Amino acid sequence: MHIELKRGSSTKLYVQIALTIADRIRSGLIEPGTRLPSVRKMTVDLGVSLVTVSKAYAELEAIQLISCSQGKGCYVTGLGASTTTPQPQEDGTGNVHRKRSSDTGAALNWQMTLIDYLPRAQLWRHFDVSPQVRHELHMSAIQPELLPTRDIIDSAYHLSSDHTDRMAAYGSFQGDWELRQTFAAHFNSRGLQAAPERMLITSGAQQGIDLVARTFVGPGDVVYMEAPTYTGAIDVFTSRGAKIITVPMDDEGMRIDLLTRLCDTYAPKLIYTVPTHHNPTGITMSARRRAQLLNIAQSYHCLILEDDPFADLYFHEPPPASIKSMDNAGHVVYIKSFSKVLSPGCRVACAIADGSVLTRLVAAKSTADLGSPLLTQKALQTYIQNQYDVYVRELREKLYARLCAASEVLDEHAAKGMQWRLPDGGLNLWLELHGNFDIHELHRQSLAAGVSFLPGSACFVGESDTSSLRICFTVTSEEALRQGLITLCDVIERYTSQQAGSAADRLPLI
């Protein structure tokens, strides 16, 4: 098990070890029943003392992620990673079955000797839920019935049948030229002047974030992010070994005053932000803050990665102009995903960059997959060019109706002390509870009641956030949303009542 220790950090070594293992357990990278390396082996592998490793294991045992016994070793209990169930597997004969963890238990323990470099993978772990969950509010997505799936399928069918020559050739590494022209018109109408030559088509925003990280971020490089922030971005930058520093938010977005002071001590290599209808909080960064953030990037000659999946999903007034629209010196890489709004299965996003930054991203893309699939690019190009604007106007009305329904339920059923803010757009609601609770225990109880949510801890870097969660109000029908939220509020009310007046004997460090 590879654990990158920062020996000059103010965080004690045993806490760093415990945090890393906890992240791996909660991500499902270390499965329930797995025996952890012995204290002596971990001591040798990491070059630390026996006391340091023993204290790390004690922290993990205190929060019930592992169980240790004298002479037998320490085993993962799985209590912190019970968010998914085994997926169906084919046995080679067409029959489908589910693997049980007992089938792959002790016989595979040797695999723990294989070193990997995935410190966490919360995005994957929280993507699917077990079949008993009736109300899947954890997924940031739009109800499938609201998407133009049939139109896009029809377009793909005609393209594949009428233009077989196109399907028989590789596409451009940079992306289909006609799609980039269509994107240019789309962005220009929204105040972002972007020529097709400045664009790179990626397989979703997640690949765009990964390409930027793999190209420009290495071990020890300083990356600033909002706290909380998008789970998938945390996973990517953590896997690169970056020194991630998080900056709190207020009603205008990232606290630029705090960021400025931090940059004086730790110069940034990259600043990652979701400035419009932020994931997970829904906050929209003000125009003033966007200009200040760009000034910081110019001062430190660093990059801003502007992740923009939700700008078209505003409910009242359009959001402020993108940071990229103010960028005259190539400091901003702008990533716009069309997957959530149109077709998650198509996985199409656009990155806009300038100069050698774009050249290097195209080179990284070519080594990753030789270019995104041409068929999905062509299918979406036709739809975006001819129907997108009308579709998205109608979609905003339907999503806003879901938000109003969620607001009504929360006003009536929310547990005492719960707080939330209604976003101006996007898909998500960020709920904060009053008190210091075990969010993972609340999550387990909610899943048992048939409702999923995203624990707030997945949206923080190395922090054990115990009082917040994200729900998506657009992923299901209005009636199902109401039922799911009522059930969730009931679960929270029962859980917080159980915890009221019973302070924990010990507050774990992780």
N, C-alpha and C positions, 0 to 999 in steps of 0.2 A: 504494500500500500504506500503510494507516494504522498507524503505530506510536506508541503513547502513551509518551513518554519522561518519566520521573520525575527531573528534573534535580537535585532535592535529595536523591536516594537515595544510599546508600552503594555501590550497585552501579554500576559504571562504565557510561557511555553506550554504549560499543561492545559491552559484554556484554548490555545490555538489548536492543540492536538484534539481536544474534546470537541471543539466546534467543527473541525474538518470531518471527524468520524460521524458526528451527529448529522451533518449535512448529507453525507453519503448514505446513512441509514434512512433518513427521511426522504431522500431522492429515490430509494429503492436500489441503489448501486450495490449495497450490501444487504443481502436478503435475510429474512428471519430464519433463525436456526444456524446461521453461519458462526463459526468459532473465530474470534479475533486472534491476531498474533499474540503470543505470550508477552508478558511484561518484559521479560529479558530480551526477547527477539526485537520488540519494538524499541527498547532502549538502545540496542546495538544499531538497528537500522537508522534511527533518528539522531544518534549521537547525543543522547540526553541521559539524565540519571534515572535510576529505578523509581525514585520518589516522584519524579515528574510524570512518568507514564502511569504510575499507580494512582496519582491524584486525578489524571485525565479519565481513567477508567471509573474511578469513584464518582466523578461528575456525571458520566453517562449512566451509571447505575442508579444515581439519585433521581434521574428523570425517566427511569424505566425504559431506556433504550437498549440496555444490555443487562444481563444477569450473570454474576460471577460466583463461583464456588471453589473452595480450596481443593486443589488437586485436579480439578476438572477443566478449569479455564473460564473464559468469558464468552458468552454467546449473545447474539443479537436477539432481542425479544420480538421485535417487529411492531411494538406498540406505537412507535412514532412514524410508521410508514404504511399504515393500513388503509390507504386511499384507493387502491386498485385491486382487482382480482386477476388471477391468471387468465391470459388470453387463450382463445381456442387454438389448437394446433392440429394440423393434419398428420396422420400416421403413415402416409404414403399410399394408402388404399382408397383415399377419398373420404374415409371416416374422420370425424372431428371429435376431439376429446380435450379435456382440460387437464393440464399437468398439476399434480399436487406437489406442494413444497417437500413433502416427505419422500417423493420419488427421486429428488435431486439433492438430498441432504448431505450426509457425511461423505458420500462418495465423491462429491465435488468440492470438498473443503480445500483440496490442494490448489484450487484456482486462486485462492487468496494470496498465493505466492507470486502470482503474475502482477507486476506493477502496471497500473494505468494512471492516467493523468486527468481524470474527470473528478474534480473536487465536489461537484454537486450537479444535479439535473432535475431541479424542481419542476421545470416546465413539463417534462415528460411525465413525472410522477403524478401531477395534478391534471393531466389531460383527460384521462378516462376514469370512470367510477364504476362501482359494482352494479350488477343488474337490479338490485333491490331499490336503487335510488330512482324515485319517480320524478323528482323535480331537480334537474341538473342546472343549478344556478351558478356553478363554478366557472363554466366556459364562457369566455368573452366572445360571443358570436351572435349572429342574427338568426332568428327562427327560419328554418329552411323554406317554409311556405312563403316567406316574404321575398325570397331571392328570385332573380330571373333565370332560374336553372334551365327551364325548357327552351327559352330563346337561345341561350348559349349552346345547349346541346344541338339544337337544330342548325345553328351556324357552323358548329364543328363538323356536323354530318355533311353539310353541303360542301364545305371546304375540302374535306377528306375525299369525297366522292367526285367532285367536279374538278379538283386540282391535285390529282395524284402526283404530278411532277414536284409540287411543293413538299409533299410528305416524303418524297424519296431522296431529299437532300438535307444536309446539315444546315441549320440556321447560323446566323452570325453570332459569334461569341458575345458581342455587345447587345444583341437583341434585334428582333425584326425591325427593319427600317420603317415600314408603314405604321407599326405600333408606336414607335418613337415619335413619328410625326403627329399621330393622333394625341399622344401624351403632351407634346409641345403645345398644341392648340388648347388642350384642357388646362394646362398650367398657365398659359398666357392669359386665358380668360379669368384667372384667379389671381393675377398680379405677379406671377413668377415667370419672368422671361427666360425660357430654357429651350435652346435649340436641340434637335435630335442628336447632334454630335456630342452633346454633353451628358447623354443618358446611358445607363446600363440597365438592362432588364434582368431581374433576379427572380429566383423561385421563391417568392414571398419575401416579406420584410426580414424574417428571421435569417435567411441566407444573406441578405444585404448587411445586416449587423455583423454576422459571422465573417463576411469578406473584409469588412473594415477592420475588425479586430485582428484577424489573421495577418492582414497586410501591415497594419500600423502599430499594433500593441504587442509588447513582449513582456517577459517577466520583470517586475519591478516598475514598469511604466505607470504613471499616475493617471487614473481615470476617475473623473468626477461624475456622480449620478445623483438624481433626486432621491430623497428618502421619504416614502417608499418609491419603488419604481417597477418597471416591467420585469417579470420573473425571468423571461427568456434572455434578456440582455445581461442580467446578473450572471446567469449560467455561462454565457459566452465569455464575458470579460474575466470571470473567475478562472475559467479553464485556460486562459492565456497567462495566468500568473500575475495579473495586474495588481497594483496597489490601488484598491478601490476606496475612494473617500466619498461619503454620502453627505448631502446638503439638505437640511430640512426645508419644508415648503410652507408658504402661507397662502392667503387668498389670491395673490398675484403670481404664484408659482415658486420656482426655486429662489431661495433667499440669496440674492446677489451680494448683499453686504457680507454675509458669512463666507460665501465663495471667494470673494476678493481677499479676505483676511487669510483664508486657507491657502490660496494660491501664492501668497507671499512666502509661505513656508514650504509648500509642496507644489512646484511648478507643474501645470497639467500637460499631458501629452494629448489627451482627448477629453471632451465633455459630452456625455450622452444625455439627451433630454427628450421628453415627449411633451412639447409645450402646449399642444392643443387637445383639449378634452383628455387630459392625462390619464394614462393607465398605471395605477388603479384608481386614483382619487377623483378623476373627472375635472380637476382644476385646469383652467386655461391661463397660460402665462400672459401677462399684460404686454402691450407693445413696448412700453418703457423698459421692462425687464429684458425683452428680446434684444433690444438695441444694446443694453448694458452687457449682456452675455456675449454678443458679437465683439464688443470692444475688448473684453477680456481675452477672447481668442486671438484678436489682432495683437494685443500687447504681448502675449506669451508665445505667439507663433504656433498655436496648437489647433487641432481640429475640433469642430462641433459636429456631432452626429445627431441630426434632427430627424427623429422618428415620427412620422405623421400618418397614422392609419385612419384618423377620425375627422379630419378637417371638414369634409363634406357633410358630416352628420350633425350640424348645428340645429338648434331648435328655435332660435329667435333671430339673432343677428349673426352674420358671418364672423368668424374669429379674426384676430389681428393678422396682418400679413406674415408669412413665414419668415423665419430668420434668414433662410437662403435668399429670399427676395432682396434683402439688404446687403448681401455679401458681394463685394466687388474684388476680393483678392483670393478667393478659393479656400476660405477657412471652413466652409460648411459643406458637409456631405448630407444631402437631403434624401430621405427614403420615404416613398409614398407607396403604401400597399393598397391594392384593389381586391385582395383576396376576401377579406371579411365582408366588404360591401357588395361584391358581385358573386363570387364563387370560390369558397375556401378550397375546393378540390382543384381549381386551376393553378393556384399558387403563383400569382403574377404580381410583381411589384416593380417600381422604377426607382433607381438611384440617380441623383443628379450631382455631378462633381466637376471639377475643373482641373486643367493642366495635368501634371504628372500624377496627381492623386487619382484622377479617372483612369489614366493609362495603367497604373499599378493595380487598380481594382479590376479592370478588364482582364489583365494577366492572371490575377488570382481566380477570377471566375472561370477562365479557360481551363485551368488546372483542376478546378473543382468538379465540373460536369460537362465541359465542352459546349456550354450554352443551354439556355432553358428550352423546353419543348416548343417546337414551332406551332404545332396545332393549337395549343391553348392560347398562344399569343395571337394567332390569327382570329380565333373565335372571339376573344375579348375585344380585339381591335374593332371589329365590325359593330359590336354592341356599344362600346364606348363612343364611337364616332356618331352613331345614329340615334341612340336611345337613352344614353346614360343620364343626361341632365333632367329629363322628364321623370325617369325612374327614381332618381335620388330625391327629387322634390317630394314625390309621393311617399317615399320611404321615411323621410324625416317626420312626416305627420304621423305615420303608424308607430314609429319608435317613441315619439313624444307621448302618444297615448299610453304606451306601456309605462313610461316614467311617471305619468300622472297616476296610473293605477298603483304603482309601487309606493308612491308618496301617500296615497290615501290609506293603504294598508299599514304602513309604518306609523302614520299619525295616530291610527286607532289601536294598533297592537304592539308597538315597540316596547321592549322592556325598559324599566326605569333606568335612566342614565344613558341610554343609547343616543348617539349623535350621528348626524349625517348631513351632507349638503347636496342639494339637487344640482347636477351638472348642467351646463349650457348645451351639452351635446355629448355624443359618444354612446357607449354601451353599458357603462359600469356605475355602480353605487358603492361607495366606501363607507362602511359602518364601523363606528368606534364604540366600544363598551366601556362602562364605568368600572374601574377596578383592575386588579392584576390577576388574570385568569390563565389557566392552561388552555390555550387555543386549540391544541391538538386533542385534548379530551372533549372540548366542546364540538370539535369537528367530528369525532367518532360518534358522539351522541346524535348529532344532526344527521349523519349518514344512516344511522340505525333508524331514524325517524323518516328516512326517505328523501332528505334534502341535502344537496351538496353545495358547498361554497368554497372559495379560495381562502385559506388561512392567511392572515396578514403577514405571518412570519416568512412566507415564500417570497414576499415583495421587499424584504430587507436584506442587507448584506451583513452576515455574521451577527445578527441581532435576534434576540428571542422576543419578538413582539407578541404579546399575549392578549391584546385588547382590541384587535381590529380584524376585519374580514371584508372581502370583496364579493359582491353578488352582481350578476349580469341580469338586467331587467329586459333584455331584448331577445333572449335565446329561446323563449317559449311563448305560448299564446297568453293573452291577457288573463284569461280565467285560470290557467295553470300557474301563472305568475302569482296571482292573488293567493291561491291555495298554498303554493310553496312558501311564500313569505309569511303567511299566517302560521304555518307549521314551524318555520324557522324561529319566528318570534316566540312561540310557545316553548321551544327547546331552550332558547336563550334565557327566557324568564325562569324556567325550572332550574337551569344550571346555575344562573347567578344567585338564585334564592338559596340553593344548596351551599354556595360558597360564602354567602353573606355572613359576616361575623366570625368566620373560621379562618383566620390568617394562617398561612402555611407555616409549618415549623421551620422550614428552610427554603430559601429562595435560590434555586440553582443558578449558576453563572451562565448556563447555556439553555 
